[in-house]
Amino acid sequence: MTETGLDLHALDEQLAPAVRGRRVIVVTPGAAGAMESVNQLRRYGAQRPLVIAHGPGLGVPPTAAEAELLIHPLPELPTLMSAEIQAHISFVADLPPAVVAAVERYDPDASAVWWLQPMVTSARTLLGRQAIGGRRQTWAALEDKTLGDQLFDTAGVRRPATLVVHARSSALLAAAEELNAGAGAGTVWSGDAREGMNGGGDFVRWVRTDAAASRAIQLFEAHCDRVRVSPFLDGVPCSIHGVVLPDGVAVLRPVELLVLRSQEDRFVYAGMSTWWDPPVRDRQVMREAAGSVGAHLASTFGFRGGFSVDGVLSAQGWLPTELNPRFAGGLTTIARALDGFPLQFLQASLAAGIDTGLTACGLEQSLLAAADERRNMVMHAISTAFRSEQTVTADVVFDGRSFRRAEPGSTPIGKVEVGPAALGVIARFSPAPSTMAPGDRGAPYACALLDFADREYGTDFGSCSPAPAASHSDVSGASAADDPG
């Protein structure tokens, strides 16, 4: 029993039978990223798993004693996060002969269970074996960035004025002219999912100039059918997460999205943090929106598991920008507040319709209390400047703008790591325990991380800046002037 009242032992006993005593096949982009799953599988009494990955990933992969490891690179090296995601989904849907052979050797009697990534769309079985994880195709279809506004409207969630238009020059320019608020703010264009799920801002562009519009038109005409055009919202990028259970929606706390502004047309995604706090009334608006969206997802699409609604805390209050109907990364950041919480297993079980024994109210109360008490930050960004099979680390200090290597005798504020990723390399910052305080923004540290990685290791992030906090009066008249962020 945790101090928040959640009985983790009882939860484990509900979830463990799905894998206890069984062989498990874990499919993941990076081997090091499978360690959490491998450790949980061992704790639940599963047999030594088979881990199938496309590369080593950043960190330490499972040892031979912990798992049988098969590295099977993707047939083509992706250059975008969206391409990597889609390539992994395609990989699972049509497993190469070498992978099929390895599975048959590992599990000759076909009694194993597959452990799939949450973004994978899959049937209940794969190669004649039960599949756990993944999501239904009907849920994945809601990922399309041009569909979110319809859902927000149906759920009764206030949103900015937007237009969804054909990916053609005349329509895009007309929409941008209509929605541009002036003063150089520009508009934001988000492409549909014609080529599959996209993420990391690959098909999002901030259009402020004629040159930016020309580049965006070229991109969207080549890759999309429809584009969502919205006014640029100046303020703190943030999201709110929920978990849909059979009896309702557990709504969690706000998360700062470390979405940075580059000098070009794109935004740079660098992670998320629960250290930041919006004003109380904005927090309530965000949580009410997530509750309404989750209830609509459940009643209309039979949705189960985690989701997030991304948005911006702007001068107009908090406004949503997109829906992620999947296990979003902020859930992991929040759940780290509860030691031993089996979040991945909970997500997979809910998606598969397995009884977890949890209620929405119980999960919400426990995770809210823990996440407000114990804050976390996950900071990382991917560069395609080069590829590496090695991980390098550096202890750093912070002067308010930049990271520098910590000199002997100085006290580091954290550690920077740069190591292998499917797209190139990933840069990560892990803060020391005393670095952050409740209310702190993570974005300035993210800018410092990318600048340090460029200077020290030759990555190509370029100059970035954090979004400013926007003072506003929300619909209830609450001022954000005292926002600690």
C-alpha positions in Angstrom: 0.0 0.0 0.0 1.5 3.4 -1.0 1.1 6.5 1.1 -1.4 7.7 -1.4 -3.7 4.7 -0.7 -3.1 2.8 -3.9 -2.5 -0.9 -3.2 0.3 -1.8 -5.6 0.5 -5.4 -4.4 -3.2 -5.9 -5.3 -2.6 -4.2 -8.7 0.4 -6.5 -9.4 -1.7 -9.5 -8.5 -4.3 -8.5 -11.1 -1.8 -7.8 -13.9 0.9 -10.5 -13.4 -1.1 -13.5 -14.5 -1.1 -12.3 -18.1 2.7 -13.1 -18.3 3.5 -15.2 -15.2 5.4 -18.3 -16.2 5.2 -17.5 -19.9 7.7 -16.6 -22.6 7.3 -13.0 -23.7 8.4 -11.4 -27.0 9.2 -7.7 -26.5 9.3 -5.6 -29.7 10.8 -2.1 -29.3 12.7 0.5 -31.4 15.7 0.6 -29.0 17.0 -2.2 -26.8 17.9 0.0 -23.9 14.4 1.3 -23.9 13.1 -2.2 -23.2 14.8 -2.4 -19.7 11.7 -1.1 -17.8 9.6 -3.8 -19.5 12.2 -6.5 -18.9 12.5 -5.7 -15.2 8.7 -5.6 -14.8 8.4 -9.0 -16.6 11.0 -10.5 -14.4 9.2 -9.1 -11.3 5.9 -10.7 -12.6 7.5 -14.1 -12.9 7.7 -14.3 -16.7 10.3 -16.4 -18.4 13.5 -14.9 -19.8 12.0 -12.7 -22.6 13.1 -12.3 -26.3 13.7 -8.6 -27.0 13.6 -7.6 -30.7 15.0 -4.1 -31.4 16.2 -2.0 -34.3 19.3 -0.8 -32.5 20.9 -0.4 -29.0 19.3 2.9 -28.1 20.6 5.3 -25.4 21.5 3.6 -22.2 22.2 0.0 -21.1 20.5 -2.8 -23.0 19.4 -6.0 -21.3 22.2 -8.5 -20.4 22.2 -12.0 -21.8 21.0 -13.2 -18.4 18.1 -10.8 -18.4 16.9 -11.3 -22.0 17.7 -12.9 -25.3 18.4 -10.0 -27.6 17.9 -9.8 -31.4 19.0 -6.6 -33.1 17.2 -6.3 -36.5 17.8 -2.8 -38.1 15.0 -1.2 -40.1 15.5 -1.8 -43.9 16.0 2.0 -44.4 17.3 4.4 -41.9 14.5 6.9 -41.1 15.2 10.7 -41.2 12.1 11.8 -39.3 10.5 10.7 -36.1 7.3 10.1 -37.9 9.1 7.9 -40.4 10.6 5.9 -37.6 7.2 5.3 -35.9 5.6 4.3 -39.2 8.6 2.0 -40.0 8.2 0.3 -36.6 4.5 -0.2 -37.1 5.1 -1.7 -40.6 7.9 -3.9 -39.2 5.5 -5.5 -36.7 2.7 -5.8 -39.3 5.1 -7.7 -41.7 7.8 -9.4 -39.7 11.0 -10.2 -41.6 11.8 -13.9 -42.1 14.8 -13.7 -39.8 12.6 -12.3 -37.0 10.0 -15.0 -37.6 12.7 -17.7 -37.4 14.0 -16.3 -34.1 10.5 -16.3 -32.7 10.0 -19.9 -33.7 13.3 -20.9 -32.1 12.5 -19.0 -28.9 8.9 -20.3 -28.7 8.5 -23.5 -30.6 5.1 -24.4 -29.1 3.6 -21.0 -29.8 2.7 -20.4 -26.2 4.4 -17.0 -25.8 2.8 -13.6 -25.6 3.8 -10.6 -27.6 4.6 -7.3 -25.8 4.0 -4.5 -28.2 4.6 -0.7 -28.1 1.5 1.4 -27.5 1.6 3.1 -30.9 1.4 -0.2 -32.8 -1.9 -1.1 -34.3 -2.4 -4.8 -34.1 -4.8 -7.7 -34.0 -5.2 -9.7 -30.8 -2.8 -12.3 -32.2 0.5 -12.2 -34.1 2.1 -15.4 -35.6 -0.5 -17.4 -33.8 0.4 -15.9 -30.4 -1.5 -13.6 -28.1 -0.6 -9.9 -28.4 -0.7 -7.5 -25.5 -0.2 -3.7 -26.0 -0.7 -1.7 -29.1 -4.1 -0.1 -29.9 -7.1 -0.5 -32.1 -7.1 1.0 -35.6 -10.1 3.0 -34.8 -8.2 4.7 -31.9 -5.1 5.2 -34.0 -7.2 7.0 -36.7 -8.1 9.7 -34.1 -4.4 10.7 -34.1 -4.9 12.7 -37.3 -4.3 16.3 -36.3 -7.1 17.6 -38.6 -9.8 15.7 -36.6 -9.2 17.0 -33.1 -11.3 20.1 -33.3 -14.4 18.1 -34.2 -13.9 16.0 -31.1 -13.2 19.1 -28.9 -16.5 20.6 -30.1 -18.5 17.5 -29.4 -16.9 17.2 -26.0 -17.7 20.9 -25.3 -14.1 22.0 -24.9 -13.3 25.6 -25.7 -10.7 25.9 -28.5 -9.1 28.5 -30.8 -10.7 29.3 -34.2 -9.2 27.0 -36.9 -9.7 26.0 -40.5 -9.1 22.6 -42.0 -8.3 23.1 -45.7 -7.0 21.1 -48.7 -3.2 21.0 -48.9 -3.1 23.4 -51.8 -1.4 26.7 -52.0 -4.5 28.9 -52.5 -6.5 27.3 -49.7 -3.5 27.4 -47.3 -2.7 31.1 -48.0 -6.3 32.1 -47.7 -6.7 30.3 -44.3 -3.5 31.9 -43.0 -4.6 35.4 -44.0 -8.0 34.9 -42.3 -6.5 33.6 -39.0 -3.3 35.6 -38.7 -3.7 37.8 -35.6 -1.0 40.2 -36.9 2.0 41.7 -35.2 4.2 39.0 -36.8 2.6 36.2 -34.8 1.7 34.2 -37.9 -0.2 30.9 -38.0 0.6 27.3 -37.3 -0.1 24.6 -40.0 -0.5 20.9 -39.0 -0.7 18.2 -41.6 -3.0 15.1 -41.6 -2.0 11.5 -41.2 -2.2 10.5 -44.8 1.2 8.8 -44.6 0.5 7.4 -41.1 0.9 8.6 -37.5 3.2 11.6 -37.2 4.8 13.1 -34.2 7.7 15.3 -32.9 6.4 18.2 -34.9 7.5 16.7 -38.2 4.4 18.0 -40.0 3.9 21.2 -38.0 5.1 24.5 -39.3 5.1 28.0 -37.8 4.4 30.3 -40.8 5.3 33.9 -40.3 6.8 35.0 -43.7 6.2 34.4 -47.4 9.4 32.2 -47.5 8.1 30.1 -44.6 4.7 29.7 -46.4 6.4 28.6 -49.6 8.4 25.9 -47.7 5.3 24.7 -45.8 3.2 24.6 -49.0 5.9 22.4 -50.6 5.9 20.1 -47.6 2.2 19.7 -47.3 1.4 19.3 -50.9 3.9 16.5 -51.1 2.8 14.6 -48.0 -0.8 15.5 -46.9 -4.3 15.9 -48.2 -5.6 18.3 -45.5 -4.0 20.8 -43.2 -5.3 22.4 -40.0 -4.5 26.1 -39.9 -4.7 27.9 -36.5 -3.6 31.3 -35.1 -0.2 31.1 -33.3 -0.8 31.0 -29.6 1.9 32.8 -27.5 2.4 31.1 -24.1 3.5 28.0 -22.3 3.0 24.8 -24.2 1.5 22.2 -21.9 -0.7 19.1 -21.8 -3.2 17.4 -19.6 -3.4 13.6 -19.4 -6.1 11.1 -18.6 -6.6 7.4 -18.3 -9.9 5.9 -19.4 -11.0 2.9 -17.3 -14.2 0.9 -17.5 -15.9 3.0 -14.8 -14.7 6.5 -15.9 -11.8 8.8 -16.5 -8.9 9.4 -14.2 -7.7 12.9 -14.9 -4.1 13.8 -13.9 -2.1 17.0 -13.4 -0.7 19.4 -16.1 2.6 18.8 -17.7 4.9 21.4 -19.3 5.8 20.4 -22.8 9.4 21.4 -23.6 8.5 22.7 -27.1 11.1 25.2 -28.1 11.1 27.9 -30.8 13.8 27.6 -33.4 15.0 30.4 -35.7 13.4 28.5 -38.6 9.8 27.4 -39.2 9.7 24.5 -36.8 9.3 23.8 -33.2 11.8 21.6 -31.4 10.4 19.0 -29.0 12.6 18.3 -26.0 10.6 16.4 -23.4 8.2 17.3 -20.6 8.2 18.3 -16.9 5.8 18.2 -13.9 7.8 20.8 -12.0 5.9 23.7 -13.6 2.5 24.7 -12.2 -0.1 26.7 -14.0 -2.5 29.0 -12.0 -5.1 27.0 -10.1 -8.0 28.0 -12.2 -6.2 27.1 -15.4 -5.3 23.8 -14.0 -9.0 23.2 -13.3 -9.9 24.2 -16.9 -7.4 21.8 -18.3 -8.5 18.9 -16.1 -12.2 19.5 -16.9 -11.3 19.5 -20.6 -9.5 16.2 -20.3 -12.4 14.6 -18.4 -14.8 15.7 -21.1 -12.6 14.4 -23.9 -11.9 11.1 -22.1 -15.6 10.5 -21.6 -16.3 11.2 -25.2 -13.5 8.8 -26.3 -15.0 6.1 -24.1 -18.6 6.5 -25.1 -18.1 7.0 -28.8 -15.0 4.8 -29.6 -14.9 2.4 -26.7 -11.5 3.9 -25.9 -9.4 2.5 -23.0 -6.1 3.6 -21.6 -4.1 6.8 -21.6 -4.4 9.9 -23.7 -3.4 13.5 -23.7 -4.7 16.9 -24.8 -1.9 19.3 -25.8 -2.4 23.0 -25.7 -1.0 26.4 -24.8 -1.6 28.5 -21.7 -1.9 31.8 -23.6 -3.3 35.3 -23.0 -6.7 33.8 -23.8 -6.3 31.2 -21.1 -5.6 27.5 -21.8 -6.6 26.4 -25.3 -6.1 22.9 -26.8 -4.1 22.3 -30.0 -4.2 18.6 -30.5 -5.4 15.2 -29.2 -3.0 12.3 -28.7 -5.3 9.2 -28.2 -2.6 7.0 -27.0 -0.1 6.3 -24.2 1.6 9.8 -24.3 5.0 10.4 -22.8 3.7 12.6 -20.0 2.0 9.7 -18.4 5.4 8.1 -17.8 6.7 11.4 -16.3 3.7 11.5 -13.9 3.8 7.9 -12.9 7.5 8.1 -11.9 6.1 9.7 -8.7 5.0 6.3 -7.5 7.9 3.9 -7.1 7.0 0.5 -8.6 3.8 1.7 -10.4 3.3 -0.7 -13.3 2.2 1.9 -15.8 3.1 0.0 -19.0 1.3 -3.1 -17.8 -1.7 -1.1 -16.8 -1.9 0.6 -20.2 -1.6 -2.7 -22.1 -4.1 -4.4 -19.8 -6.7 -1.6 -20.3 -6.2 -1.6 -24.1 -6.6 -5.4 -24.1 -9.7 -5.4 -21.9 -8.1 -7.1 -19.0 -9.6 -6.4 -15.6 -7.1 -4.3 -13.6 -9.2 -4.1 -10.4 -8.7 -0.3 -10.4 -11.3 2.4 -10.3 -10.9 5.8 -12.1 -11.4 7.6 -8.8 -8.8 5.6 -7.0 -6.2 5.9 -9.7 -6.8 9.6 -10.1 -6.5 10.4 -6.4 -3.4 8.3 -6.0 -1.5 9.6 -9.1 -2.6 13.3 -8.5 -1.3 13.3 -4.9 1.9 11.5 -5.8 2.7 13.6 -8.9 2.1 16.9 -7.1 4.4 15.8 -4.2 7.2 14.2 -6.3 8.0 16.2 -9.5 9.9 14.8 -12.5 11.3 15.9 -15.8 12.2 13.9 -18.9 14.4 16.0 -21.2 15.7 14.7 -24.5 15.9 15.6 -28.2 17.0 13.8 -31.4 19.5 15.1 -33.9 20.2 13.7 -37.4 23.6 15.3 -37.7 25.4 12.0 -37.4 25.1 8.5 -36.1 26.9 6.9 -33.2 27.1 3.6 -31.4 28.7 5.1 -28.3 27.3 7.1 -25.4 29.2 10.1 -24.0 28.4 11.9 -20.8 29.3 15.2 -19.1 28.5 16.7 -15.8 27.4 20.3 -16.3 26.7 23.6 -14.5 24.2 26.3 -15.5 24.8 30.1 -15.7 21.1 31.0 -16.3 21.4 30.6 -20.0 24.0 28.0 -20.9 25.5 24.7 -19.7 29.2 24.4 -19.2 31.2 21.4 -18.2 31.6 21.2 -14.5 35.1 22.0 -13.3 36.7 19.9 -10.5 35.3 21.1 -7.2 32.2 22.6 -8.6 28.7 21.2 -8.0 27.0 19.9 -11.1 23.3 20.6 -11.7 23.0 17.4 -13.7 24.4 15.2 -16.4 24.2 15.4 -20.2 24.3 12.2 -22.3 24.5 11.9 -26.0 24.1 8.4 -27.6 22.6 6.3 -30.3 19.1 6.7 -31.6 17.4 5.2 -34.7 17.4 8.6 -36.4 20.9 9.6 -35.4 21.7 10.6 -31.8 19.7 11.6 -28.8 20.8 14.2 -26.3 19.4 13.9 -22.7 19.7 15.9 -19.6 19.2 14.4 -16.1 18.9 17.1 -13.4 20.5 16.6 -10.0 17.9 16.2 -7.2 18.3 19.8 -5.9 18.3 21.5 -9.3 14.5 22.0 -9.8 11.9 23.5 -7.5 8.1 23.4 -7.8 7.0 26.1 -10.2 10.2 26.0 -12.2 10.0 25.9 -16.0 12.0 23.2 -17.7 12.2 24.9 -21.1 15.3 27.1 -20.3 17.2 24.0 -19.3 16.1 22.3 -22.6 17.5 25.3 -24.6 20.8 25.0 -22.7 20.9 21.2 -23.4 20.6 21.6 -27.1 23.1 24.5 -27.2 25.6 22.4 -25.2 25.1 19.4 -27.5 25.7 21.5 -30.6 28.9 23.1 -29.1 30.4 20.0 -27.5 29.3 17.1 -29.8 28.4 18.6 -33.2 24.6 18.1 -33.2 22.5 20.3 -35.4 19.7 21.6 -33.2 20.5 25.2 -33.8 19.6 28.2 -31.7 16.3 27.8 -29.7 14.4 29.9 -27.2 11.7 29.0 -24.6 8.2 30.2 -25.0 7.4 33.0 -22.5 4.7 32.8 -19.9 1.7 34.8 -21.0 -0.2 36.9 -18.4 -3.9 36.6 -18.9 -7.3 36.7 -17.3 -9.2 33.5 -17.9 -12.9 33.1 -18.4 -13.4 33.1 -14.7 -11.4 36.3 -14.2 -8.4 34.6 -12.6 -5.1 36.4 -13.2 -2.0 34.5 -14.3 0.4 37.3 -13.3 1.5 35.3 -10.3 2.3 32.2 -12.4 5.5 30.8 -10.8 6.5 29.6 -14.3 
